[in-house]
Amino acid sequence: MFSLISVFWFLKISFTFCHLSDPKCFWRIKDTENNLGDRETYCSFSISTRHGYVKNDNFSWNLDKKVTPKTNHLIFSVYLALDEINMNIHILPNISMVANIECFLQKDGEKTGLALQRKEFIPNYYCTDERRYLIIFTAPIWAVTTRLGPLMFMYSIPELYCGHFHLSLNDNEQFPHLYQISPKDTSLPLAMVSLMVHFRWNWIGAMITNDDHGIQFLSKLRGEMQKHIVCLSFVITILTEHSMAHKEFQRYFNRIVMSSAKVVIVYGDYTSPIDLVLHLCKSKGIFRIWVSVSQFDMITYLGDFMLYSSSGTFIFSHQKPEISGFQQFIQTVHPSNYSSEFSFAKLWWTYFRCSLPPFNCKKLKNCPTKIVFKWLFMTPLGMAMSDTCYNLYNAIHAVAHSLHEMLLQQVNTWSNNAGKELEFDTWKMFSILKTLQFVNPAGDLVNMNQNLKQDTEYEIFYIMDFQKDYGLKMKIGRFSGHLPSRQQLYMSKEMMEWAIDVDQILPSICSMPCRPGLRKSPQEEKDICCFVCNPCLENEISNMTNMDQCVKCREDQYANEHHTLCLQKVVSILDYRDPLGKALAGIALCFSFLTSVVLCIFLKHRETPIVKANNQTLSYVLLISLVFCFICSLLYIGHPTAVICILQQTTFVIAFTVATSTILAKTITVLLAFKITIPGRRMRWLLVSGAPKYIILICTMIQLILCGIWLGTSPPFVDADAHMVHGHIIIVCNKGSVIAFYCVLGYMGSVALASFTVAFLARNLPDTFNEAKLLTFSMLVFCSVWITFIPVYHSTKGKTMVAVEVFCILASSAGLLLCIFAPKCYIILLRPDINSFQKFRKPHANAENIS
């Protein structure tokens, strides 16, 4: 048995997926002449058995009753099942099942269930035949069943309710004799929310009936919405009492109109005043996308769909196969009323295969009417069954299989009553029925055990008006609750693109989606679906719609302009391949070469007065230090290393300290030279002993000590700064200790300031080759460059900051070179007549004669 069921499930799954690739459609004619629409009457089907075969002639008595067309549809499904069982020799051989049907039309405005008087109800036997009923089927109005429950229990007749599952009838203590065949809507809230998520609707309205069934559904719906971030814009609970509901109609209507939700879920008792609210919306021209279940798939007495919408309606229906031969059976039983396809289309939905759309019709709305009608009749048509019809159909077969099981087990308590009637143990049969599993003639596995049923599978239909008097219903997907979460909902892309103009469906959202580059920010005292969009912060991105938080880029990445991508940062250094690096390196080399040329000129003309007049040894030292000043700037260009970073700072400060201290020694030498020319002075020994030269040594030693402390405590190192310049990683030499850096820089500045001060004091001393003015002007340029350097250096970033430092080194060095040595080179090279001892002695001789 287990192997057979396993094989069946495998075949069923294969069959299901075949149906997905070959979807089915239905069409229907709105019968404006029928003022009852799809109104159903409450019916009871009393089942009994007889010997032999019972012909269909006995069915005509029930069909002639005054009932609604929809009720006739229910009766046809019962007779079809009876006919299949009675003609099947493998089930209940030589035994026929007979149904006695009683239907009661509820009057408008009458309280449910009170229209039936006790004397009208079917007793558990007929005196004429002394026939006892095995079981009674009731459908489709659940409220009447609750009122008749005590009578059924008193007559000891089991009852099988075949309408839509209702929570109130599931109480075994109150209704021990009653069992529901319709599956529970356990996974319906999840199925509906999955559809919302598929269409990206997150702002939904709900309309339910104010009973236990509707309230429980709403509770589960809220739970699923919370999991999938779908919000309820409004909830309307329709009072079940018509008199009270009429007073609230305007409030119900205003809730729908004032809400921005374009999609409304409708669930509950379709016999409640909920249909009047829907009619009011239609009469006022307020259309929403309705999402509901199959019991609301009906035509009202006005000849329109109860859930009418210009944007279409989505219906969830229990998955059921097509019953072959149903239409032919109806024509056989009642040929006078159902002789054409149009008569069937007025009764209920008529199905046809729609795997191939009409020729040259990419969108259904663009198809000409003639082509659509030709398309409808291209394939064989058949009458579809409603959920209640299919439940009644399965209920008949379930009773037959239960009785057959009793016969096989020989545990029945039936007896032959004059060779006419059969009597079974009804409660034994009822007990077997509630745990039964069988395969019906349509090939569907029917499981009567509610506790063992898997999550219900739903077919998803899209209903729309075609022309004015026709309706089309197309299967666009399915939902299977027992599958993994991402595979539960299947929507046929081809059918939706052809049948539904998705682009024209207004989005049912509270806030417009946040595009990539923005993030959602919740609003106070509002649902999570209502939010504002704020841009991502610096170096953060959001690459999807409606992201709650932006994602921060890695340290070596940066966000693009729109904050949608993380781009790799560019490593930036002052490189020799850059135009700026090339220019600075070229300038440094040129001035180094120029300084070397000047040094060579001075060495060649070392015996001339202009070279000897200003302490030629100090001039040589100054020129050599300037060469190092120009050369040290090259250490700032190119990819730095730890050694280069240390050499950068130490070479720079030591070279400039030597240069400034040499200038200081020169200016002091000039002052001492003029002071010892006055008789009686005692400072001649200072000049003769070369004391000013020790100034260079002392100043340099102090700078070396400061550099040693700096390198010993916190030396410079290579640093990668990913935040200094947007989109770049700057490779620079970190100064290490900033305090130590400014200490050595400050000391160098103080030596330069002392040199400037002394040179300024000696600028007006008379001498033919007195360079005090040149030293004063050179130190003025030097100090100006480095005073300007400090604010400019701190206002720049990246390799520009390094370039500024290199430029200041070159500018200050060039200032010293040009201001001090350019005039001397001019005299040496271009005015040699001035640079002679004869010219040098004449001014001195004149001075002596005057004295």
GIQUIKA-V204093 format. One record per pair of residues at least 24 apart in sequence whose C-alpha atoms are under 7 Angstrom apart, sorted by the first residue. I is the first residue (numbers start at 1). J is the second residue. D is the distance in Angstrom with one decimal. If there is no record, write none. Layout:
BEGIN
<<I | J | D> <I | J | D>>
END
This chain:
BEGIN
<<22 | 355 | 5.1> <23 | 353 | 6.8> <23 | 354 | 6.3> <23 | 355 | 5.8> <23 | 475 | 6.1> <24 | 351 | 6.8> <24 | 352 | 6.2> <24 | 353 | 5.0> <24 | 354 | 5.6> <24 | 474 | 6.4> <24 | 475 | 5.8> <25 | 351 | 5.6> <25 | 352 | 5.6> <25 | 353 | 6.1> <25 | 354 | 5.9> <25 | 473 | 5.7> <25 | 474 | 4.3> <25 | 475 | 6.0> <26 | 349 | 5.6> <26 | 350 | 5.2> <26 | 351 | 4.1> <26 | 352 | 6.0> <26 | 472 | 5.8> <26 | 473 | 4.9> <26 | 474 | 6.2> <27 | 345 | 6.9> <27 | 349 | 5.6> <27 | 350 | 5.5> <27 | 351 | 6.5> <27 | 471 | 5.6> <27 | 472 | 4.5> <27 | 473 | 6.1> <28 | 345 | 4.7> <28 | 346 | 6.2> <28 | 348 | 6.5> <28 | 349 | 5.1> <28 | 350 | 6.3> <28 | 470 | 5.7> <28 | 471 | 5.2> <28 | 472 | 6.6> <29 | 345 | 5.3> <29 | 346 | 4.9> <29 | 469 | 5.9> <29 | 470 | 4.7> <29 | 471 | 6.5> <30 | 303 | 5.7> <30 | 304 | 6.8> <30 | 346 | 6.3> <30 | 469 | 5.2> <30 | 470 | 5.8> <31 | 303 | 6.2> <31 | 346 | 5.6> <32 | 303 | 5.1> <35 | 301 | 4.8> <35 | 302 | 6.8> <36 | 68 | 6.8> <36 | 301 | 4.7> <37 | 299 | 5.2> <37 | 300 | 4.8> <37 | 301 | 4.4> <37 | 303 | 6.3> <38 | 70 | 5.3> <38 | 298 | 5.6> <38 | 299 | 5.2> <38 | 300 | 6.2> <39 | 68 | 6.7> <39 | 70 | 6.5> <40 | 68 | 6.5> <40 | 70 | 5.8> <40 | 71 | 5.5> <41 | 68 | 7.0> <41 | 71 | 6.2> <41 | 103 | 6.2> <41 | 104 | 5.8> <41 | 105 | 4.9> <41 | 106 | 6.7> <42 | 103 | 5.5> <42 | 104 | 5.4> <42 | 105 | 6.6> <42 | 139 | 5.9> <42 | 140 | 5.9> <42 | 141 | 5.8> <43 | 101 | 6.8> <43 | 102 | 5.5> <43 | 103 | 4.1> <43 | 104 | 6.4> <43 | 138 | 5.9> <43 | 139 | 5.6> <44 | 101 | 5.7> <44 | 102 | 5.4> <44 | 103 | 6.5> <44 | 136 | 6.5> <44 | 137 | 5.6> <44 | 138 | 4.6> <44 | 139 | 6.7> <45 | 99 | 5.9> <45 | 100 | 5.6> <45 | 101 | 4.7> <45 | 102 | 6.8> <45 | 136 | 5.4> <45 | 137 | 4.8> <45 | 138 | 6.4> <46 | 99 | 5.4> <46 | 100 | 5.0> <46 | 101 | 6.4> <46 | 133 | 6.1> <46 | 135 | 6.1> <46 | 136 | 4.4> <46 | 137 | 6.4> <47 | 97 | 6.8> <47 | 98 | 5.7> <47 | 99 | 4.6> <47 | 100 | 6.6> <47 | 133 | 5.6> <47 | 134 | 5.7> <47 | 135 | 5.5> <47 | 136 | 6.0> <48 | 97 | 5.9> <48 | 98 | 5.3> <48 | 99 | 6.4> <48 | 132 | 6.8> <48 | 133 | 4.8> <48 | 134 | 5.4> <49 | 95 | 6.7> <49 | 96 | 5.6> <49 | 97 | 4.5> <49 | 98 | 5.7> <49 | 421 | 6.9> <49 | 422 | 6.0> <50 | 95 | 5.8> <50 | 96 | 5.2> <50 | 97 | 6.4> <50 | 420 | 6.4> <50 | 421 | 5.3> <50 | 422 | 6.1> <51 | 94 | 6.0> <51 | 95 | 4.7> <51 | 96 | 6.1> <51 | 420 | 6.0> <51 | 421 | 6.6> <52 | 94 | 4.8> <52 | 95 | 5.2> <52 | 96 | 6.0> <53 | 86 | 6.3> <53 | 94 | 6.7> <53 | 95 | 6.7> <53 | 96 | 5.5> <54 | 96 | 6.1> <62 | 101 | 6.3> <69 | 347 | 6.3> <70 | 347 | 6.8> <74 | 389 | 5.1> <76 | 330 | 6.6> <77 | 389 | 5.6> <77 | 392 | 6.8> <77 | 393 | 5.6> <78 | 392 | 6.1> <78 | 393 | 5.6> <78 | 396 | 7.0> <80 | 329 | 6.8> <81 | 393 | 5.5> <81 | 396 | 6.2> <81 | 397 | 6.7> <82 | 396 | 6.8> <91 | 404 | 6.2> <92 | 404 | 5.6> <112 | 143 | 6.3> <112 | 144 | 6.2> <113 | 143 | 6.4> <113 | 144 | 4.3> <113 | 147 | 6.1> <124 | 155 | 6.2> <131 | 421 | 6.9> <134 | 426 | 5.3> <135 | 159 | 5.8> <136 | 160 | 6.2> <137 | 161 | 5.7> <137 | 162 | 6.6> <138 | 162 | 6.0> <139 | 163 | 4.9> <140 | 388 | 6.9> <149 | 175 | 6.6> <153 | 177 | 6.1> <158 | 430 | 6.8> <162 | 388 | 6.0> <162 | 391 | 5.4> <162 | 392 | 5.8> <163 | 388 | 5.2> <164 | 388 | 6.8> <166 | 213 | 6.4> <167 | 212 | 7.0> <167 | 213 | 5.4> <181 | 391 | 6.6> <181 | 448 | 6.5> <182 | 391 | 6.4> <183 | 450 | 6.9> <183 | 456 | 6.9> <185 | 456 | 7.0> <186 | 455 | 6.8> <187 | 455 | 6.2> <187 | 456 | 6.6> <187 | 481 | 6.1> <189 | 220 | 6.3> <189 | 221 | 4.8> <189 | 224 | 6.7> <190 | 224 | 5.9> <191 | 479 | 6.2> <193 | 224 | 6.7> <193 | 225 | 6.3> <194 | 489 | 6.8> <201 | 507 | 6.4> <201 | 508 | 5.0> <201 | 509 | 5.8> <202 | 229 | 7.0> <202 | 230 | 4.3> <202 | 231 | 5.7> <202 | 508 | 6.4> <202 | 509 | 5.3> <202 | 529 | 6.6> <203 | 230 | 6.4> <203 | 231 | 5.2> <203 | 232 | 5.9> <203 | 233 | 5.8> <203 | 261 | 5.5> <203 | 508 | 5.4> <203 | 509 | 4.6> <203 | 510 | 5.5> <204 | 231 | 6.2> <204 | 232 | 4.9> <204 | 233 | 5.5> <204 | 261 | 5.4> <204 | 263 | 5.4> <204 | 264 | 5.8> <204 | 508 | 6.8> <205 | 232 | 5.6> <205 | 233 | 5.2> <205 | 234 | 5.0> <205 | 235 | 6.0> <205 | 261 | 6.1> <205 | 263 | 6.2> <205 | 264 | 4.4> <205 | 265 | 6.2> <206 | 234 | 6.3> <206 | 235 | 4.8> <206 | 236 | 6.2> <206 | 264 | 5.2> <206 | 265 | 4.6> <206 | 266 | 6.1> <207 | 235 | 5.9> <207 | 236 | 4.7> <207 | 237 | 6.0> <207 | 265 | 6.1> <207 | 266 | 4.9> <207 | 267 | 6.4> <208 | 236 | 6.2> <208 | 237 | 5.0> <208 | 238 | 6.0> <208 | 266 | 6.0> <208 | 267 | 5.0> <208 | 268 | 5.3> <209 | 237 | 5.2> <209 | 238 | 4.6> <209 | 239 | 6.2> <209 | 240 | 6.6> <209 | 268 | 5.0> <209 | 269 | 6.3> <210 | 237 | 5.1> <210 | 238 | 5.5> <210 | 239 | 5.3> <210 | 240 | 6.4> <213 | 268 | 6.8> <214 | 267 | 6.7> <214 | 268 | 5.2> <229 | 529 | 7.0> <230 | 529 | 6.8> <231 | 527 | 6.8> <231 | 529 | 6.1> <233 | 259 | 6.7> <233 | 261 | 6.4> <238 | 273 | 7.0> <238 | 274 | 6.2> <240 | 272 | 5.3> <240 | 273 | 6.5> <242 | 273 | 5.9> <245 | 273 | 6.7> <249 | 277 | 6.5> <253 | 277 | 7.0> <253 | 281 | 6.8> <261 | 508 | 5.2> <261 | 509 | 6.7> <262 | 288 | 5.3> <262 | 289 | 6.1> <262 | 506 | 7.0> <262 | 508 | 4.8> <263 | 288 | 5.7> <263 | 289 | 4.6> <263 | 290 | 6.0> <263 | 508 | 6.1> <264 | 288 | 6.7> <264 | 289 | 6.2> <264 | 290 | 5.2> <264 | 291 | 6.2> <265 | 290 | 6.0> <265 | 291 | 4.7> <265 | 292 | 5.8> <266 | 290 | 6.8> <266 | 291 | 6.1> <266 | 292 | 5.0> <267 | 292 | 6.1> <270 | 295 | 6.7> <270 | 296 | 6.2> <275 | 306 | 6.6> <278 | 306 | 6.9> <278 | 307 | 6.9> <289 | 313 | 5.8> <290 | 314 | 6.2> <291 | 315 | 5.9> <292 | 316 | 6.3> <293 | 317 | 6.0> <311 | 505 | 6.7> <312 | 462 | 6.7> <312 | 463 | 5.7> <312 | 464 | 4.9> <313 | 462 | 5.6> <313 | 463 | 5.1> <313 | 464 | 6.6> <314 | 460 | 6.8> <314 | 461 | 5.7> <314 | 462 | 4.8> <314 | 463 | 6.4> <315 | 460 | 5.7> <315 | 461 | 5.1> <315 | 462 | 6.4> <316 | 458 | 5.9> <316 | 459 | 5.8> <316 | 460 | 4.9> <316 | 461 | 6.5> <317 | 458 | 5.3> <317 | 459 | 5.2> <317 | 460 | 6.5> <318 | 456 | 7.0> <318 | 457 | 6.1> <318 | 458 | 4.6> <318 | 459 | 6.1> <319 | 457 | 5.6> <319 | 458 | 5.1> <319 | 459 | 5.3> <321 | 442 | 6.4> <321 | 444 | 6.8> <322 | 384 | 6.8> <322 | 442 | 6.9> <323 | 442 | 5.7> <326 | 383 | 6.2> <327 | 382 | 5.7> <327 | 383 | 5.1> <344 | 383 | 6.9> <349 | 383 | 6.5> <349 | 384 | 5.8> <350 | 381 | 6.5> <350 | 382 | 5.6> <350 | 383 | 4.7> <350 | 384 | 5.7> <351 | 381 | 5.7> <351 | 382 | 5.5> <351 | 383 | 6.3> <351 | 384 | 6.2> <352 | 376 | 6.9> <352 | 379 | 6.2> <352 | 380 | 6.5> <352 | 381 | 5.2> <352 | 382 | 7.0> <353 | 379 | 6.4> <362 | 498 | 6.0> <363 | 498 | 4.7> <363 | 499 | 6.4> <364 | 498 | 5.9> <364 | 499 | 5.4> <398 | 433 | 6.4> <399 | 433 | 6.6> <402 | 429 | 5.8> <402 | 432 | 5.9> <402 | 433 | 5.5> <403 | 429 | 6.3> <454 | 482 | 6.7> <455 | 481 | 5.1> <455 | 482 | 5.7> <456 | 480 | 6.8> <456 | 481 | 6.5> <457 | 481 | 6.5> <513 | 545 | 6.5> <513 | 546 | 5.7> <514 | 545 | 5.5> <514 | 546 | 4.8> <515 | 545 | 4.9> <515 | 546 | 6.6> <516 | 542 | 5.2> <516 | 543 | 4.9> <516 | 544 | 5.0> <516 | 545 | 5.3> <516 | 564 | 5.8> <517 | 541 | 5.7> <517 | 542 | 4.8> <517 | 543 | 6.5> <517 | 562 | 5.7> <517 | 563 | 4.6> <517 | 564 | 5.0> <518 | 542 | 6.3> <519 | 546 | 6.3> <519 | 547 | 5.2> <519 | 548 | 5.6> <519 | 549 | 5.8> <519 | 550 | 6.2> <520 | 546 | 6.1> <520 | 547 | 6.1> <520 | 548 | 5.1> <536 | 563 | 6.7> <541 | 565 | 6.2> <555 | 722 | 6.6> <556 | 722 | 6.7> <558 | 727 | 5.5> <569 | 727 | 4.9> <569 | 728 | 4.8> <569 | 729 | 6.1> <570 | 727 | 6.4> <570 | 728 | 4.7> <570 | 729 | 5.9> <571 | 728 | 5.7> <571 | 729 | 4.7> <571 | 730 | 6.1> <572 | 728 | 6.1> <572 | 729 | 5.8> <572 | 730 | 4.9> <572 | 731 | 6.4> <572 | 799 | 6.9> <573 | 638 | 6.8> <573 | 639 | 6.6> <573 | 730 | 6.1> <573 | 731 | 5.7> <573 | 799 | 5.6> <574 | 637 | 5.4> <574 | 638 | 5.8> <574 | 799 | 5.2> <575 | 637 | 5.6> <575 | 638 | 4.4> <575 | 639 | 6.9> <576 | 637 | 6.4> <576 | 638 | 5.9> <581 | 637 | 6.4> <585 | 634 | 6.2> <588 | 630 | 5.2> <588 | 631 | 6.5> <588 | 633 | 6.8> <588 | 810 | 6.6> <591 | 630 | 6.7> <592 | 627 | 5.1> <592 | 630 | 5.6> <592 | 631 | 6.6> <595 | 623 | 6.4> <595 | 627 | 6.1> <596 | 627 | 7.0> <599 | 623 | 6.2> <608 | 835 | 6.5> <608 | 836 | 6.6> <609 | 835 | 6.1> <609 | 836 | 6.3> <609 | 837 | 6.4> <610 | 769 | 6.1> <610 | 835 | 6.2> <613 | 769 | 6.4> <618 | 662 | 6.3> <618 | 666 | 6.8> <622 | 659 | 5.4> <622 | 662 | 6.0> <625 | 655 | 5.5> <625 | 658 | 6.4> <625 | 659 | 5.6> <626 | 659 | 6.7> <626 | 813 | 6.2> <628 | 655 | 6.1> <629 | 655 | 5.6> <629 | 656 | 6.5> <629 | 813 | 6.5> <630 | 810 | 6.1> <630 | 813 | 6.8> <633 | 806 | 5.5> <633 | 809 | 6.6> <636 | 802 | 7.0> <636 | 806 | 6.9> <640 | 718 | 6.6> <640 | 732 | 6.9> <640 | 733 | 6.8> <641 | 718 | 6.1> <642 | 717 | 5.4> <642 | 718 | 5.8> <645 | 716 | 5.8> <645 | 717 | 5.9> <645 | 718 | 6.7> <645 | 733 | 5.5> <646 | 715 | 6.9> <646 | 716 | 5.7> <650 | 707 | 6.6> <653 | 744 | 6.9> <653 | 745 | 6.9> <653 | 748 | 6.9> <654 | 700 | 6.7> <654 | 703 | 6.7> <657 | 700 | 6.2> <657 | 748 | 5.5> <658 | 696 | 6.2> <658 | 700 | 6.0> <660 | 751 | 6.3> <660 | 752 | 5.3> <660 | 755 | 6.8> <661 | 695 | 6.7> <661 | 696 | 5.1> <661 | 699 | 6.4> <661 | 751 | 6.3> <662 | 696 | 5.7> <663 | 755 | 6.2> <664 | 754 | 7.0> <664 | 755 | 4.3> <665 | 692 | 5.0> <665 | 693 | 6.2> <665 | 695 | 6.1> <665 | 696 | 6.9> <667 | 758 | 6.1> <667 | 759 | 5.3> <667 | 772 | 6.4> <668 | 692 | 6.6> <671 | 762 | 6.5> <703 | 744 | 6.7> <706 | 744 | 6.3> <710 | 740 | 5.5> <724 | 797 | 6.4> <724 | 798 | 6.6> <725 | 797 | 6.7> <725 | 798 | 6.4> <730 | 798 | 5.6> <752 | 779 | 6.9> <756 | 780 | 6.7> <774 | 819 | 6.0> <774 | 820 | 5.3> <775 | 820 | 6.2> <777 | 819 | 6.8> <778 | 815 | 5.9> <778 | 816 | 5.1> <778 | 819 | 5.1> <778 | 820 | 6.4> <781 | 812 | 6.9> <781 | 815 | 6.1> <782 | 812 | 4.9> <782 | 815 | 6.4> <782 | 816 | 6.9> <785 | 812 | 6.1>>
END
